[in-house]
Amino acid sequence: MDVLLDQQQMTVDDLSEQANMPLDRAEAIALGRWTPAPAERQRIAAAFGVKIEDVSWGHTMDPRNVRYRQFGLQEEI
């Protein structure tokens, strides 16, 4: 989604406004922390002016990194 934001010269604020969704949700989706619901996907694709299939959906953050940021590294590497 970051590629689409760059191509469209949009900010997450712009996406939030054009897709009619809360800023924190749009930010979580853009960062790959939240997989959008079907209705959200339609609104996001419409905001970009593309088909739903043209957007990569889903989590992109490594759960281990998320866990590390929350709790610190507790095991030996």
C-alpha positions as CSV (number, residue, x, y, z in Angstrom):
1,M,0.0,0.0,0.0
2,D,2.9,2.3,0.6
3,V,3.7,2.2,-3.2
4,L,0.1,3.3,-3.9
5,L,0.4,6.1,-1.4
6,D,3.7,7.3,-3.1
7,Q,2.3,6.9,-6.6
8,Q,-0.9,8.8,-5.8
9,Q,1.1,11.4,-3.7
10,M,-1.3,10.7,-0.8
11,T,-0.7,10.8,2.9
12,V,-2.3,8.5,5.4
13,D,-4.5,11.5,6.4
14,D,-5.6,11.8,2.8
15,L,-6.4,8.1,2.7
16,S,-8.3,8.3,5.9
17,E,-10.4,11.1,4.6
18,Q,-11.0,9.8,1.1
19,A,-11.8,6.2,2.4
20,N,-14.0,7.6,5.2
21,M,-12.3,5.8,8.0
22,P,-10.7,6.8,11.3
23,L,-7.1,7.9,11.0
24,D,-5.8,5.3,13.4
25,R,-7.4,2.5,11.3
26,A,-6.0,3.9,8.0
27,E,-2.6,4.2,9.6
28,A,-2.7,0.6,10.9
29,I,-3.8,-0.7,7.5
30,A,-1.1,1.3,5.7
31,L,1.6,0.0,8.1
32,G,0.4,-3.6,7.6
33,R,-0.7,-4.0,11.3
34,W,-4.3,-4.5,10.4
35,T,-6.1,-6.4,7.6
36,P,-9.0,-4.4,6.4
37,A,-12.6,-5.8,6.2
38,P,-14.1,-6.2,2.7
39,A,-16.0,-2.9,3.0
40,E,-12.8,-1.1,4.0
41,R,-11.0,-2.7,1.1
42,Q,-13.6,-1.3,-1.3
43,R,-13.4,2.2,0.1
44,I,-9.5,2.1,0.1
45,A,-9.4,0.9,-3.5
46,A,-11.9,3.6,-4.5
47,A,-9.8,6.2,-2.7
48,F,-6.8,5.1,-4.8
49,G,-8.9,4.8,-8.0
50,V,-7.9,1.1,-8.5
51,K,-9.5,-2.3,-8.4
52,I,-9.5,-4.2,-5.1
53,E,-7.2,-6.9,-6.7
54,D,-4.6,-4.2,-7.4
55,V,-3.9,-3.6,-3.7
56,S,-1.8,-6.0,-1.6
57,W,-3.8,-6.7,1.6
58,G,-2.7,-8.3,4.8
59,H,-0.3,-8.2,7.7
60,T,3.3,-7.3,6.7
61,M,4.8,-7.0,10.2
62,D,6.8,-9.9,11.6
63,P,5.0,-11.0,14.8
64,R,8.4,-11.7,16.5
65,N,9.3,-8.0,16.0
66,V,6.0,-6.9,17.3
67,R,6.5,-9.1,20.4
68,Y,10.0,-7.8,20.9
69,R,8.9,-4.2,20.8
70,Q,6.2,-5.0,23.4
71,F,8.1,-7.2,25.8
72,G,11.8,-7.0,24.9
73,L,13.9,-10.0,23.9
74,Q,13.6,-12.7,26.5
75,E,15.4,-15.5,24.8
76,E,19.0,-16.2,23.8
77,I,19.8,-15.8,20.1
